Amino acid sequence: MDLLGGLGVDTWTRDLQNGVTADGSVAQGYQENYFILYGKLGPGFLFQSEARRAYLQFGLKYPLYTYERAYLSNIGFDSDVDLSPGKQLSGYAKWQMNWGRETDKPRLE
């Protein structure tokens, strides 16, 4: 078992297209930026045989810094909107498997 901790980033820019809602109303599209800096902590477990290797990680993830902006001025509103995503503790899990010659490589590269 390994104890793992680290920092990470989730980020994206998405461009929501114009459309129509289920009740037929027109929906105006806009662009949005999202950035989260997070810390995470949890155990890691290695499962290995001659033919394959698997690694399981899971634990807790907490946002240290959050930023989200909706660019509404581009579609006719007076200003853009800065949103405030919450800072709630959440879980994470990752399962990684390697077969064949991958199993003889060092675990951390």
All heavy atoms as an XYZ file, in Angstrom:
877
protein
N       0.845     -1.184      0.000
C       0.000      0.000      0.000
C       0.888      1.244      0.000
O       1.894      1.301      0.687
C      -0.905      0.019      1.230
C      -1.824      1.233      1.219
S      -2.889      1.390      2.650
C      -1.882      2.425      3.673
N       0.479      2.220     -0.792
C       1.139      3.523     -0.841
C       0.176      4.563     -0.273
O      -1.033      4.448     -0.449
C       1.453      3.929     -2.284
C       2.398      2.976     -2.981
O       3.309      2.466     -2.318
O       2.212      2.749     -4.190
N       0.696      5.591      0.361
C      -0.108      6.741      0.739
C       0.221      7.847     -0.252
O       1.382      8.234     -0.395
C       0.200      7.194      2.172
C      -0.615      8.393      2.651
C      -2.110      8.094      2.612
C      -0.189      8.794      4.046
N      -0.789      8.321     -0.962
C      -0.592      9.288     -2.042
C      -1.226     10.624     -1.693
O      -2.332     10.667     -1.152
C      -1.225      8.765     -3.328
C      -0.787      7.365     -3.758
C      -1.678      6.837     -4.856
C       0.655      7.399     -4.195
N      -0.546     11.673     -2.015
C      -1.074     13.018     -1.854
C      -0.587     13.867     -3.007
O       0.456     13.587     -3.591
N      -1.333     14.870     -3.361
C      -0.876     15.701     -4.460
C      -1.791     16.873     -4.736
O      -2.835     17.041     -4.098
N      -1.363     17.678     -5.693
C      -2.129     18.808     -6.195
C      -2.478     18.536     -7.642
O      -1.728     17.890     -8.368
C      -1.311     20.099     -6.121
C      -0.939     20.597     -4.736
C      -0.004     21.797     -4.856
C      -2.179     20.974     -3.951
N      -3.620     19.049     -8.073
C      -4.028     18.870     -9.458
C      -4.866     20.040     -9.925
O      -5.265     20.900     -9.135
N      -5.142     20.047    -11.221
C      -5.924     21.109    -11.848
C      -6.973     20.479    -12.748
O      -6.671     19.565    -13.514
C      -5.014     22.038    -12.683
C      -5.833     23.006    -13.510
C      -4.044     22.785    -11.791
N      -8.200     20.965    -12.640
C      -9.258     20.693    -13.609
C      -9.557     22.022    -14.281
O      -9.804     23.023    -13.595
C     -10.543     20.188    -12.937
C     -10.428     18.781    -12.406
O      -9.646     18.004    -12.976
O     -11.132     18.455    -11.439
N      -9.528     22.052    -15.605
C      -9.804     23.301    -16.311
C     -10.444     23.011    -17.654
O     -10.178     21.967    -18.260
C      -8.517     24.142    -16.486
O      -8.854     25.397    -17.095
C      -7.488     23.440    -17.334
N     -11.301     23.899    -18.095
C     -11.850     23.804    -19.439
C     -12.457     25.125    -19.858
O     -12.761     25.984    -19.047
C     -12.879     22.689    -19.584
C     -14.165     22.864    -18.840
C     -15.229     23.658    -19.180
C     -14.543     22.233    -17.623
N     -16.228     23.553    -18.263
C     -15.839     22.673    -17.295
C     -13.925     21.316    -16.783
C     -16.508     22.250    -16.172
C     -14.607     20.896    -15.663
C     -15.875     21.355    -15.373
N     -12.609     25.266    -21.150
C     -13.397     26.329    -21.753
C     -14.462     25.633    -22.577
O     -14.152     24.757    -23.379
C     -12.535     27.216    -22.681
O     -11.532     27.851    -21.888
C     -13.363     28.261    -23.372
N     -15.688     25.974    -22.335
C     -16.738     25.350    -23.131
C     -17.550     26.419    -23.826
O     -17.727     27.527    -23.340
C     -17.611     24.417    -22.309
C     -18.443     25.054    -21.254
C     -19.253     23.983    -20.544
N     -20.032     24.568    -19.476
C     -20.935     23.917    -18.797
N     -21.166     22.646    -19.075
N     -21.607     24.492    -17.844
N     -18.025     26.055    -25.000
C     -18.794     26.951    -25.844
C     -20.180     26.336    -26.006
O     -20.357     25.386    -26.770
C     -18.090     27.110    -27.198
C     -18.679     28.213    -28.045
O     -19.599     28.908    -27.574
O     -18.223     28.375    -29.185
N     -21.136     26.852    -25.252
C     -22.502     26.337    -25.313
C     -23.201     26.963    -26.520
O     -23.254     28.184    -26.651
C     -23.249     26.671    -24.021
C     -22.591     26.113    -22.753
C     -23.230     26.702    -21.512
C     -22.682     24.613    -22.740
N     -23.719     26.133    -27.369
C     -24.356     26.593    -28.604
C     -25.797     27.031    -28.359
O     -26.438     26.594    -27.415
C     -24.325     25.473    -29.647
C     -22.930     24.986    -29.986
C     -22.064     26.085    -30.572
O     -22.468     26.782    -31.492
N     -20.869     26.255    -30.026
N     -26.307     27.906    -29.235
C     -27.715     28.281    -29.196
C     -28.553     27.028    -29.404
O     -28.116     26.070    -30.043
C     -28.039     29.283    -30.297
C     -27.321     30.606    -30.104
O     -26.913     30.956    -29.008
N     -27.167     31.347    -31.188
N     -29.744     27.022    -28.871
C     -30.601     25.859    -29.028
C     -32.029     26.159    -28.644
O     -32.432     27.313    -28.496
N     -32.791     25.086    -28.477
C     -34.200     25.168    -28.108
C     -34.418     24.212    -26.945
O     -33.965     23.067    -26.979
C     -35.105     24.796    -29.309
C     -36.570     24.844    -28.917
C     -34.832     25.721    -30.487
N     -35.119     24.675    -25.901
C     -35.403     23.824    -24.746
C     -36.504     22.829    -25.081
O     -37.141     22.904    -26.137
C     -35.825     24.676    -23.530
O     -37.073     25.309    -23.829
C     -34.759     25.704    -23.194
N     -36.757     21.911    -24.157
C     -37.784     20.886    -24.358
C     -39.171     21.494    -24.556
O     -39.997     20.931    -25.271
C     -37.793     19.923    -23.180
N     -39.443     22.664    -23.954
C     -40.768     23.280    -24.123
C     -40.823     24.242    -25.312
O     -41.800     24.947    -25.502
C     -41.202     23.981    -22.836
C     -40.373     25.221    -22.515
O     -39.460     25.556    -23.278
O     -40.657     25.849    -21.474
N     -39.754     24.292    -26.124
C     -39.754     25.101    -27.334
C     -39.192     26.501    -27.173
O     -39.158     27.266    -28.131
N     -38.743     26.872    -25.996
C     -38.152     28.198    -25.775
C     -36.754     28.254    -26.382
O     -36.024     27.273    -26.376
C     -38.042     28.494    -24.278
O     -39.295     28.444    -23.662
N     -36.389     29.420    -26.879
C     -35.062     29.607    -27.447
C     -34.052     29.757    -26.304
O     -34.289     30.482    -25.340
C     -35.028     30.855    -28.351
C     -33.614     31.144    -28.827
C     -35.963     30.672    -29.529
N     -32.925     29.059    -26.403
C     -31.850     29.142    -25.405
C     -30.623     29.758    -26.074
O     -30.164     29.263    -27.106
C     -31.527     27.759    -24.864
N     -30.121     30.833    -25.497
C     -28.955     31.536    -26.040
C     -27.675     30.881    -25.529
O     -27.527     30.661    -24.335
C     -29.005     33.006    -25.601
C     -27.912     33.865    -26.149
C     -28.074     34.131    -27.634
O     -29.163     34.358    -28.122
N     -26.972     34.100    -28.351
N     -26.756     30.583    -26.409
C     -25.483     29.991    -26.021
C     -24.494     31.033    -25.529
O     -24.690     32.233    -25.727
N     -23.445     30.590    -24.881
C     -22.396     31.484    -24.378
C     -21.135     30.671    -24.127
O     -21.148     29.443    -24.153
C     -22.842     32.209    -23.102
C     -23.101     31.286    -21.935
C     -22.110     31.003    -21.012
C     -24.342     30.689    -21.761
C     -22.332     30.145    -19.947
C     -24.588     29.832    -20.701
C     -23.571     29.569    -19.799
O     -23.798     28.724    -18.753
N     -20.032     31.367    -23.857
C     -18.774     30.701    -23.541
C     -18.500     30.812    -22.042
O     -18.877     31.796    -21.405
C     -17.621     31.329    -24.320
C     -16.335     30.533    -24.215
C     -15.230     31.132    -25.070
O     -14.916     32.299    -24.938
N     -14.651     30.315    -25.923
N     -17.823     29.786    -21.491
C     -17.571     29.723    -20.053
C     -16.171     29.172    -19.806
O     -15.749     28.241    -20.482
C     -18.638     28.806    -19.449
C     -18.538     28.557    -17.990
C     -19.663     27.646    -17.533
O     -20.761     28.162    -17.270
O     -19.456     26.430    -17.457
N     -15.448     29.744    -18.849
C     -14.146     29.226    -18.405
C     -14.283     28.696    -16.985
O     -14.990     29.293    -16.162
C     -13.079     30.320    -18.416
C     -12.631     30.664    -19.810
O     -12.862     29.927    -20.752
N     -11.996     31.805    -19.947
N     -13.563     27.615    -16.711
C     -13.652     26.933    -15.414
C     -12.248     26.493    -15.037
O     -11.524     25.946    -15.860
C     -14.581     25.737    -15.595
C     -14.760     24.836    -14.409
C     -15.715     25.110    -13.452
C     -13.998     23.685    -14.266
C     -15.911     24.258    -12.369
C     -14.178     22.836    -13.192
C     -15.141     23.129    -12.251
O     -15.330     22.289    -11.201
N     -11.849     26.745    -13.776
C     -10.525     26.371    -13.298
C     -10.639     25.969    -11.834
O     -11.178     26.726    -11.018
C      -9.552     27.552    -13.433
C      -8.171     27.268    -12.917
C      -7.204     26.751    -13.758
C      -7.842     27.517    -11.598
C      -5.923     26.493    -13.280
C      -6.575     27.260    -11.105
C      -5.613     26.738    -11.952
N     -10.139     24.795    -11.489
C     -10.129     24.316    -10.103
C      -8.726     23.816     -9.778
O      -8.169     22.984    -10.499
C     -11.118     23.147     -9.886
C     -12.544     23.550    -10.251
C     -11.045     22.622     -8.447
C     -13.193     24.516     -9.327
N      -8.139     24.316     -8.692
C      -6.903     23.781     -8.132
C      -7.318     22.961     -6.917
O      -8.038     23.463     -6.049
C      -5.957     24.907     -7.710
C      -4.705     24.476     -6.940
C      -3.772     23.655     -7.833
C      -3.995     25.695     -6.375
N      -6.902     21.694     -6.864
C      -7.348     20.835     -5.770
C      -6.180     20.065     -5.157
O      -5.144     19.881     -5.772
C      -8.423     19.848     -6.256
C      -7.958     18.905     -7.333
C      -7.288     17.726     -7.014
C      -8.162     19.190     -8.672
C      -6.845     16.861     -8.004
C      -7.728     18.335     -9.663
C      -7.071     17.173     -9.323
O      -6.631     16.321    -10.304
N      -6.395     19.644     -3.930
C      -5.488     18.726     -3.253
C      -6.199     17.400     -3.081
O      -7.423     17.357     -2.975
N      -5.437     16.307     -3.102
C      -6.059     15.004     -2.876
C      -5.145     14.121     -2.043
O      -3.924     14.288     -2.040
C      -6.469     14.329     -4.186
C      -5.356     13.941     -5.106
C      -5.957     13.316     -6.369
C      -4.906     12.736     -7.260
N      -5.479     12.082     -8.423
N      -5.767     13.189     -1.323
C      -5.055     12.311     -0.416
C      -5.783     10.977     -0.342
O      -7.004     10.952     -0.236
C      -4.991     12.945      0.982
C      -4.276     12.154      2.074
C      -2.778     12.068      1.769
C      -4.508     12.800      3.432
N      -5.017      9.892     -0.429
C      -5.627      8.571     -0.315
C      -4.612      7.463     -0.533
O      -3.465      7.721     -0.896
N      -5.033      6.217     -0.343
C      -4.137      5.076     -0.518
C      -4.087      4.613     -1.977
O      -4.983      4.896     -2.767
C      -4.756      3.993      0.371
C      -6.219      4.295      0.313
C      -6.310      5.800      0.247
N      -3.020      3.882     -2.298
C      -2.881      3.229     -3.598
C      -2.471      1.784     -3.396
O      -1.690      1.480     -2.482
N      -3.005      0.891     -4.202
C      -2.739     -0.538     -4.067
C      -2.298     -1.118     -5.398
O      -2.948     -0.902     -6.422
C      -4.002     -1.282     -3.601
C      -4.505     -0.801     -2.276
C      -5.447      0.216     -2.204
C      -4.028     -1.353     -1.103
C      -5.921      0.661     -0.985
C      -4.499     -0.912      0.132
C      -5.443      0.099      0.190
N      -1.209     -1.883     -5.402
C      -0.687     -2.538     -6.594
C      -1.115     -4.002     -6.593
O      -0.976     -4.696     -5.588
C       0.840     -2.454     -6.613
C       1.554     -3.163     -7.754
C       1.202     -2.517     -9.082
C       3.056     -3.152     -7.526
N      -1.662     -4.458     -7.728
C      -2.020     -5.857     -7.941
C      -1.244     -6.314     -9.165
O      -1.424     -5.769    -10.248
C      -3.526     -6.005     -8.195
C      -4.376     -5.400     -7.109
C      -4.844     -4.098     -7.221
C      -4.680     -6.120     -5.975
C      -5.626     -3.532     -6.235
C      -5.468     -5.555     -4.971
C      -5.929     -4.264     -5.104
N      -0.363     -7.322     -9.012
C       0.528     -7.679    -10.113
C       0.610     -9.189    -10.277
O       0.653     -9.941     -9.306
C       1.924     -7.113     -9.839
C       2.859     -7.265    -11.003
C       4.108     -6.411    -10.837
O       4.179     -5.549     -9.985
N       5.091     -6.654    -11.668
N       0.641     -9.610    -11.553
C       0.925    -10.999    -11.911
C       1.941    -10.956    -13.051
O       2.371     -9.888    -13.459
C      -0.353    -11.716    -12.348
O      -0.797    -11.219    -13.597
N       2.313    -12.125    -13.595
C       3.277    -12.143    -14.702
C       2.716    -11.486    -15.952
O       3.456    -10.899    -16.730
C       3.688    -13.578    -15.000
C       4.548    -14.191    -13.919
C       5.001    -15.598    -14.289
O       5.045    -15.913    -15.494
O       5.309    -16.366    -13.369
N       1.428    -11.578    -16.166
C       0.821    -11.089    -17.409
C       0.279     -9.674    -17.324
O       0.116     -9.015    -18.341
C      -0.309    -12.035    -17.821
N      -0.045     -9.213    -16.150
C      -0.634     -7.875    -16.063
C      -0.355     -7.247    -14.701
O      -0.001     -7.905    -13.745
C      -2.133     -7.928    -16.337
C      -2.926     -8.601    -15.270
C      -4.421     -8.559    -15.593
N      -5.113     -9.436    -14.689
C      -5.543    -10.641    -14.990
N      -5.391    -11.105    -16.201
N      -6.147    -11.383    -14.093
N      -0.559     -5.921    -14.678
C      -0.402     -5.155    -13.452
C      -1.563     -4.166    -13.370
O      -1.922     -3.543    -14.374
C       0.918     -4.401    -13.459
C       1.095     -3.549    -12.225
C       2.471     -2.985    -12.061
N       2.869     -2.183    -13.206
C       4.117     -1.822    -13.451
N       5.081     -2.214    -12.666
N       4.398     -1.089    -14.491
N      -2.122     -4.018    -12.194
C      -3.211     -3.066    -11.979
C      -2.878     -2.224    -10.753
O      -2.225     -2.692     -9.823
C      -4.530     -3.798    -11.787
N      -3.338     -0.990    -10.787
C      -3.103     -0.087     -9.666
C      -4.405      0.635     -9.350
O      -5.032      1.228    -10.226
C      -2.006      0.921    -10.023
C      -1.439      1.619     -8.822
C      -0.624      0.949     -7.928
C      -1.725      2.944     -8.568
C      -0.087      1.574     -6.816
C      -1.201      3.584     -7.460
C      -0.380      2.892     -6.589
O       0.146      3.522     -5.484
N      -4.830      0.564     -8.108
C      -6.061      1.200     -7.644
C      -5.696      2.345     -6.708
O      -4.912      2.164     -5.774
C      -6.937      0.181     -6.901
C      -8.158      0.742     -6.174
C      -9.159      1.318     -7.171
C      -8.802     -0.338     -5.316
N      -6.281      3.509     -6.984
C      -6.139      4.667     -6.103
C      -7.532      5.170     -5.756
O      -8.426      5.149     -6.599
C      -5.422      5.821     -6.803
C      -4.028      5.549     -7.232
C      -3.471      6.739     -8.004
O      -3.928      7.862     -7.879
N      -2.473      6.480     -8.814
N      -7.720      5.604     -4.554
C      -8.966      6.270     -4.174
C      -8.690      7.147     -2.971
O      -7.654      7.018     -2.319
C     -10.090      5.256     -3.879
C      -9.793      4.309     -2.750
C     -10.132      4.636     -1.449
C      -9.163      3.099     -2.995
C      -9.855      3.773     -0.407
C      -8.884      2.219     -1.966
C      -9.230      2.558     -0.661
N      -9.598      8.052     -2.692
C      -9.380      8.917     -1.538
C     -10.270     10.129     -1.564
O     -11.351     10.116     -2.153
N      -9.785     11.209     -0.960
C     -10.534     12.447     -0.837
C      -9.878     13.554     -1.646
O      -8.658     13.630     -1.739
C     -10.620     12.861      0.634
C     -11.348     11.874      1.539
C     -11.236     12.313      2.993
C     -12.800     11.724      1.134
N     -10.719     14.428     -2.204
C     -10.270     15.522     -3.054
C     -10.959     16.805     -2.550
O     -12.158     16.806     -2.299
C     -10.687     15.191     -4.485
C     -10.308     16.173     -5.541
C     -10.722     15.590     -6.897
C     -10.622     16.549     -8.009
N     -11.038     15.982     -9.291
N     -10.168     17.878     -2.393
C     -10.718     19.134     -1.886
C     -10.267     20.305     -2.754
O      -9.064     20.472     -2.995
C     -10.272     19.379     -0.437
C     -10.898     20.613      0.156
C     -12.219     20.612      0.575
C     -10.172     21.792      0.267
C     -12.797     21.748      1.102
C     -10.741     22.934      0.791
C     -12.062     22.904      1.209
O     -12.638     24.035      1.706
N     -11.210     21.121     -3.245
C     -10.834     22.291     -4.048
C     -10.191     23.378     -3.196
O     -10.773     23.833     -2.218
C     -12.159     22.772     -4.650
C     -13.239     22.086     -3.919
C     -12.648     20.956     -3.144
N      -8.987     23.781     -3.565
C      -8.268     24.832     -2.851
C      -8.553     26.213     -3.441
O      -8.551     27.219     -2.732
C      -6.764     24.554     -2.899
C      -6.344     23.195     -2.329
C      -4.886     22.919     -2.657
C      -6.596     23.152     -0.840
N      -8.773     26.251     -4.753
C      -9.075     27.505     -5.450
C     -10.052     27.191     -6.577
O      -9.860     26.216     -7.300
C      -7.792     28.118     -6.029
C      -8.042     29.324     -6.893
C      -8.282     30.575     -6.326
C      -8.067     29.215     -8.268
C      -8.522     31.684     -7.121
C      -8.304     30.320     -9.072
C      -8.531     31.555     -8.496
O      -8.782     32.639     -9.278
N     -11.101     28.005     -6.704
C     -12.085     27.800     -7.774
C     -12.320     29.103     -8.522
O     -12.302     30.186     -7.923
C     -13.433     27.291     -7.211
O     -13.973     28.275     -6.328
C     -13.265     25.983     -6.465
N     -12.518     28.977     -9.826
C     -12.801     30.141    -10.674
C     -13.707     29.687    -11.808
O     -13.449     28.657    -12.444
C     -11.501     30.697    -11.258
C     -11.710     31.726    -12.336
C     -11.936     33.055    -12.018
C     -11.695     31.373    -13.673
C     -12.137     34.001    -13.003
C     -11.892     32.313    -14.675
C     -12.110     33.624    -14.334
O     -12.304     34.552    -15.313
N     -14.786     30.433    -12.020
C     -15.657     30.156    -13.160
C     -16.251     31.467    -13.648
O     -16.743     32.270    -12.859
C     -16.778     29.192    -12.750
C     -17.614     28.731    -13.918
C     -18.611     27.646    -13.517
O     -18.742     27.342    -12.322
O     -19.259     27.119    -14.432
N     -16.174     31.691    -14.946
C     -16.716     32.913    -15.538
C     -17.550     32.568    -16.766
O     -17.103     31.831    -17.639
C     -15.605     33.871    -15.942
C     -16.139     35.087    -16.708
C     -15.092     36.106    -16.944
N     -15.025     36.907    -15.712
C     -14.297     37.999    -15.603
N     -13.543     38.414    -16.577
N     -14.305     38.681    -14.475
N     -18.750     33.132    -16.794
C     -19.625     33.008    -17.964
C     -19.548     34.328    -18.726
O     -19.818     35.398    -18.168
C     -21.052     32.719    -17.525
N     -19.184     34.254    -20.002
C     -18.998     35.455    -20.830
C     -20.327     35.831    -21.474
O     -20.592     35.506    -22.637
C     -17.905     35.213    -21.867
C     -16.566     35.030    -21.214
C     -16.069     33.770    -20.928
C     -15.812     36.132    -20.842
C     -14.849     33.607    -20.301
C     -14.585     35.984    -20.208
C     -14.109     34.717    -19.944
O     -12.916     34.568    -19.318
N     -21.151     36.548    -20.706
C     -22.488     36.919    -21.164
C     -22.500     38.237    -21.927
O     -23.453     38.520    -22.654
C     -23.452     36.974    -19.980
C     -23.572     35.676    -19.179
C     -24.541     35.858    -18.023
C     -23.985     34.524    -20.070
N     -21.457     39.068    -21.771
C     -21.413     40.336    -22.502
C     -21.314     40.092    -24.010
O     -21.724     40.932    -24.804
C     -20.260     41.210    -22.018
O     -19.021     40.563    -22.235
N     -20.803     38.931    -24.402
C     -20.689     38.594    -25.824
C     -22.043     38.332    -26.472
O     -22.152     38.323    -27.692
C     -19.812     37.355    -26.015
C     -18.387     37.573    -25.576
O     -17.940     38.703    -25.424
N     -17.680     36.481    -25.359
N     -23.063     38.094    -25.656
C     -24.392     37.796    -26.215
C     -25.418     38.867    -25.858
O     -26.621     38.636    -25.927
C     -24.883     36.399    -25.773
C     -24.991     36.300    -24.254
C     -23.977     35.311    -26.318
C     -25.696     35.037    -23.770
N     -24.937     40.048    -25.454
C     -25.829     41.176    -25.267
C     -26.121     41.602    -23.843
O     -26.804     42.607    -23.631
N     -25.627     40.906    -22.846
C     -25.823     41.341    -21.461
C     -24.812     42.436    -21.128
O     -23.810     42.614    -21.812
C     -25.670     40.151    -20.496
C     -26.818     39.189    -20.568
C     -26.799     38.133    -21.470
C     -27.920     39.331    -19.738
C     -27.846     37.235    -21.542
C     -28.974     38.442    -19.805
C     -28.943     37.393    -20.713
N     -25.065     43.163    -20.049
C     -24.210     44.288    -19.669
C     -22.811     43.871    -19.236
O     -21.860     44.616    -19.408
C     -24.855     45.098    -18.540
C     -26.100     45.839    -19.010
O     -26.206     46.100    -20.230
O     -26.958     46.130    -18.164
N     -22.682     42.696    -18.606
C     -21.374     42.284    -18.115
C     -21.286     40.757    -18.063
O     -22.287     40.062    -18.188
C     -21.122     42.860    -16.713
O     -22.060     42.356    -15.800
N     -20.052     40.294    -17.869
C     -19.824     38.870    -17.662
C     -20.168     38.530    -16.214
O     -20.269     39.417    -15.365
C     -18.369     38.521    -17.950
C     -17.986     38.813    -19.394
O     -18.863     38.724    -20.274
O     -16.812     39.136    -19.633
N     -20.311     37.244    -15.936
C     -20.691     36.814    -14.592
C     -19.603     35.894    -14.041
O     -19.233     34.905    -14.678
C     -22.044     36.069    -14.610
C     -22.386     35.530    -13.232
C     -23.143     36.987    -15.120
N     -19.076     36.240    -12.854
C     -18.158     35.359    -12.141
C     -18.985     34.484    -11.209
O     -19.717     34.991    -10.359
C     -17.139     36.157    -11.333
C     -16.123     36.845    -12.222
O     -15.771     36.276    -13.280
O     -15.680     37.950    -11.871
N     -18.881     33.190    -11.395
C     -19.616     32.226    -10.578
C     -18.719     31.723     -9.462
O     -17.493     31.845     -9.534
C     -20.100     31.071    -11.452
C     -20.958     31.495    -12.648
C     -21.166     30.339    -13.592
C     -22.279     32.051    -12.181
N     -19.289     31.167     -8.439
C     -18.530     30.680     -7.288
C     -18.829     29.211     -7.037
O     -19.696     28.878     -6.226
C     -18.885     31.491     -6.039
O     -18.574     32.837     -6.221
N     -18.110     28.321     -7.737
C     -18.313     26.897     -7.466
C     -17.998     26.612     -6.004
O     -17.103     27.219     -5.419
C     -17.304     26.200     -8.377
C     -16.919     27.214     -9.396
C     -17.102     28.556     -8.743
N     -18.729     25.713     -5.410
C     -18.531     25.391     -4.000
C     -17.200     24.713     -3.733
O     -16.497     24.280     -4.642
N     -16.843     24.658     -2.483
C     -15.608     23.986     -2.054
C     -15.987     22.830     -1.145
O     -15.785     22.879      0.063
C     -14.685     24.962     -1.330
C     -14.044     25.977     -2.244
C     -13.003     26.768     -1.480
C     -12.236     27.684     -2.396
N     -11.178     28.402     -1.698
N     -16.554     21.798     -1.737
C     -16.971     20.639     -0.955
C     -15.994     19.494     -1.143
O     -15.505     19.251     -2.250
C     -18.368     20.196     -1.368
C     -19.440     21.194     -1.018
C     -20.818     20.680     -1.366
O     -20.981     19.802     -2.186
N     -21.824     21.248     -0.735
N     -15.748     18.788     -0.064
C     -14.926     17.586     -0.091
C     -15.637     16.528     -0.929
O     -16.854     16.366     -0.837
C     -14.737     17.086      1.347
C     -13.729     15.988      1.597
C     -12.326     16.470      1.267
C     -13.796     15.562      3.058
N     -14.884     15.833     -1.769
C     -15.478     14.778     -2.587
C     -14.518     13.601     -2.658
O     -13.363     13.694     -2.253
C     -15.792     15.288     -4.002
O     -14.603     15.650     -4.674
N     -15.004     12.510     -3.172
C     -14.182     11.328     -3.343
C     -13.647     11.220     -4.762
O     -14.154     11.864     -5.679
N     -12.612     10.423     -4.937
C     -12.089     10.130     -6.272
C     -11.626      8.681     -6.294
O     -11.340      8.082     -5.261
C     -10.942     11.071     -6.673
C      -9.627     10.754     -6.007
C      -8.699      9.913     -6.632
C      -9.292     11.266     -4.762
C      -7.490      9.603     -6.022
C      -8.090     10.973     -4.154
C      -7.207     10.137     -4.787
O      -6.016      9.830     -4.193
N     -11.576      8.125     -7.478
C     -11.062      6.762     -7.665
C     -10.425      6.668     -9.048
O     -10.874      7.312     -9.999
C     -12.179      5.738     -7.539
N      -9.366      5.869     -9.139
C      -8.668      5.650    -10.413
C      -8.209      4.197    -10.441
O      -7.621      3.704     -9.482
C      -7.469      6.587    -10.532
C      -6.675      6.397    -11.801
C      -5.499      7.358    -11.837
C      -4.658      7.156    -13.073
N      -3.506      8.045    -13.096
N      -8.476      3.523    -11.557
C      -8.062      2.135    -11.767
C      -7.245      2.104    -13.044
O      -7.707      2.545    -14.086
C      -9.296      1.243    -11.897
C      -9.017     -0.181    -12.194
C      -9.152     -0.787    -13.413
C      -8.581     -1.206    -11.300
N      -8.832     -2.113    -13.324
C      -8.478     -2.397    -12.035
C      -8.262     -1.227     -9.945
C      -8.064     -3.594    -11.460
C      -7.867     -2.417     -9.385
C      -7.770     -3.583    -10.131
N      -6.022      1.613    -12.965
C      -5.137      1.569    -14.130
C      -4.654      0.141    -14.311
O      -4.250     -0.508    -13.348
C      -3.955      2.501    -13.900
C      -2.965      2.529    -15.039
C      -1.835      3.506    -14.757
O      -1.970      4.434    -13.966
N      -0.716      3.299    -15.406
N      -4.695     -0.350    -15.565
C      -4.226     -1.710    -15.850
C      -3.238     -1.682    -17.011
O      -3.405     -0.935    -17.965
C      -5.395     -2.623    -16.209
C      -6.324     -2.866    -15.050
S      -7.623     -4.029    -15.441
C      -6.691     -5.548    -15.454
N      -2.197     -2.531    -16.910
C      -1.209     -2.702    -17.975
C      -1.050     -4.194    -18.244
O      -1.064     -4.996    -17.307
C       0.142     -2.122    -17.568
C       0.083     -0.630    -17.337
O      -0.579      0.097    -18.050
N       0.765     -0.176    -16.308
N      -0.872     -4.552    -19.534
C      -0.663     -5.939    -19.932
C       0.654     -6.085    -20.665
O       1.189     -5.117    -21.197
C      -1.772     -6.392    -20.888
C      -3.061     -6.631    -20.232
C      -3.490     -7.801    -19.688
C      -4.120     -5.697    -20.050
N      -4.751     -7.642    -19.174
C      -5.160     -6.359    -19.382
C      -4.297     -4.368    -20.364
C      -6.344     -5.749    -19.042
C      -5.484     -3.756    -20.026
C      -6.488     -4.439    -19.378
N       1.135     -7.301    -20.726
C       2.310     -7.616    -21.535
C       3.571     -6.974    -21.026
O       3.848     -6.973    -19.831
N       4.340     -6.398    -21.954
C       5.643     -5.835    -21.599
C       5.552     -4.644    -20.665
O       6.513     -4.242    -20.069
C       6.394     -5.453    -22.864
C       6.907     -6.702    -23.595
C       7.701     -6.311    -24.776
N       6.753     -6.151    -25.877
C       7.023     -5.599    -27.028
N       8.212     -5.117    -27.242
N       6.130     -5.501    -27.973
N       4.371     -4.026    -20.548
C       4.210     -2.887    -19.653
C       4.473     -3.245    -18.203
O       4.834     -2.419    -17.393
C       2.776     -2.321    -19.762
C       2.454     -1.730    -21.106
C       3.223     -0.445    -21.352
O       3.375      0.371    -20.424
O       3.692     -0.256    -22.472
N       4.291     -4.525    -17.841
C       4.409     -4.911    -16.426
C       5.847     -4.880    -15.927
O       6.070     -4.864    -14.727
C       3.827     -6.319    -16.192
O       4.523     -7.262    -17.007
C       2.349     -6.352    -16.499
N       6.840     -4.883    -16.834
C       8.225     -4.857    -16.359
C       8.792     -3.442    -16.259
O       9.941     -3.257    -15.926
C       9.115     -5.739    -17.225
C       9.140     -5.307    -18.691
O       8.544     -4.248    -19.007
O       9.712     -6.044    -19.511
N       7.965     -2.427    -16.530
C       8.418     -1.038    -16.396
C       8.336     -0.618    -14.929
O       7.552     -1.156    -14.162
C       7.535     -0.122    -17.236
C       7.768     -0.272    -18.718
C       6.985      0.767    -19.463
C       7.271      0.698    -20.951
N       6.511      1.684    -21.689
N       9.135      0.381    -14.545
C       9.041      0.891    -13.175
C       7.640      1.417    -12.897
O       6.966      1.915    -13.799
C      10.057      2.036    -13.151
C      10.928      1.826    -14.321
C      10.148      1.042    -15.338
N       7.207      1.314    -11.666
C       5.859      1.719    -11.300
C       5.654      3.222    -11.425
O       4.636      3.685    -11.882
C       5.556      1.272     -9.878
C       4.096      1.286     -9.592
C       3.778      0.504     -8.379
N       4.027      1.305     -7.201
C       4.083      0.827     -5.990
N       3.935     -0.442     -5.770
N       4.295      1.608     -4.972
N       6.640      4.007    -11.002
C       6.553      5.455    -11.117
C       7.582      5.926    -12.118
O       8.750      5.643    -11.994
C       6.805      6.118     -9.758
C       5.838      5.731     -8.642
C       6.296      6.326     -7.330
C       4.438      6.191     -8.986
N       7.103      6.664    -13.120
C       8.022      7.143    -14.156
C       8.127      8.640    -14.124
O       7.255      9.331    -13.792
C       7.546      6.687    -15.526
C       7.532      5.176    -15.625
C       7.105      4.699    -16.976
O       7.910      4.826    -17.897
O       5.995      4.208    -17.089
